[in-house]
Amino acid sequence: MKEEQPKGAEAEARVFVAENEPLLERATPATLHRIILHGSDIAKQLSDEVVEEMNAKAGTLNTLAAAINDADTPPARIQELEEERMRVEAEQNTRQETLEGLSDLLERAITLREEREMVGAPFPADDPDFVADEAPDASRGF
């Protein structure tokens, strides 16, 4: 059975994790915020793909069960359906693992952002609700 190359959100998630994993330890809250925003969008898309894959697996299993129960189904057809089931199952498992890896990255980014914000790091400037304070008043010793 030939292993297919990831595509769609799965491929995007793998690249995203590979590019952003090394940034976590030194990332500022603004960088972490951006990782969380972009990663969440990819996770949503990938989650949709996982659901589609689960539906495909269910359909394949139903077709296989019907073929097995039909005495007129040739052995070659049953074998073909078994191979299809294994292929769909492998794709689903791979996609699920990718989603779990992305989720892990996002959880760590959220935790790090919260920790870094608590120690006085500025809130991410790329947040649309962020309003910068005026320049510090030199007379107050800033």
N, C-alpha and C positions, 0 to 999 in steps of 0.2 A: 504494500500500500504506500503510495507516494504522499509525502508530507507537503501540504500546501503552505505557501508563504502567507504570512498574515497580511490582511488588507483592511481598509476602512479604519474604523476607530481602534481596532486592535493594533494595527501597525502604528497609528498615531500615538497610542498609549505607550507602546514599547519605546518609541523614540523619545517621548516626553519624559518617561521615567529615567531613561539613560542620560538625557541631557540635564535633568534637574536634580537627580540624586546627589551628585557631587556638590551642588550649591547649598544644600540644606544646612550644613554646619556653620557656614560663614554668612549666610543670607541675612539681610536686614529684614525687618518686619514688612517693608514695602515689597521686597522681592518675594518673601514668603506669601504675602497676600496675592500677588500676581500668580504664583504657582498654584495656589488654592483655587483661584478663579478659573484659570485655564484648565487645570486638572479636573475640576468639577464638571466642566462642559464635556470634556472627553469621557469622563466616567459615565455621564448620562447617556452619551451615544453608545458607549461600549455595553452598558447595561441593557440598552434596547437590543443590541446584537445578541447578547446572551439569551434574552427572552426569545428572540427569533430562532436561535439555535435550539433551545429547549422545545419549541413548537415543532421544529423540523424533526427532532429526535422522536417526539411523540408520534408524529405522522409516520415516520419510518417504522417504528415499533408496531403500530397498528397494521400497517401493510404487511410486515413480516408475520405477525400473528395470524392474519387472515390467510396468507399463503401457506403457512404451516398447517392450518386447520383444513385447508382445501386439498383433498386427496389428489386432485388433478394437477396440482402445481408441480412442475418438473424440478428435480433436484438443482439444476443449474440456476433456476430462478430463485430458489431459496438461498443458495450460496451468494448470488448477486445481492439479494436483500440483506443478508448477514454482513457482507462487506460494506454495504452502504451504511448500515447501523454502526459498524465499528468506525467508519470514517466520520460520520456525524458526531458520534460520541467523543472521538479524539479532538475534533474541532471545538466542541463545547467545552471540554476539559481545558484545552489550551486558552480559550477565550476567558474562561472563569479564572484561571491562574493569573492571566494578565490583569484582569479586573481587580483581583485581590492585591497584586503588586502595586497597582495604581492607588488603590484605597489605602494601603499601608503608607505610601509616600505622602498622601494627602493628610492622613492622621498625624504623621510626624511633623509635617509643615504647620498644621494648626497648633499643635502643642508647642512647637518652637516659637511661633509667632506670639502666642499668649505669654510664654515665658519672657520673651524679649520685650514685649510691651509693658510687662509688669515692672521691669527694671528701668523704666523711664525712656525707652526707645520711642521715637515719634511714631504716631499712627501713620499708616501708609498714605503718602501724598497722592497716590493714584486712585484713591477712593473718591467717588464723586461727591460724597457727603463731607469730605474733609475740608475744613476751612482753616487756612493758615492764620496764626496770630500775627499781629502787626510786628514790625521790627522791634526788638527789645529796646527799652528806654535806657540809654547810657547813664542817665542821672540816677537810676536805681541800682547801678552796679552790675548790670548784666554784661 
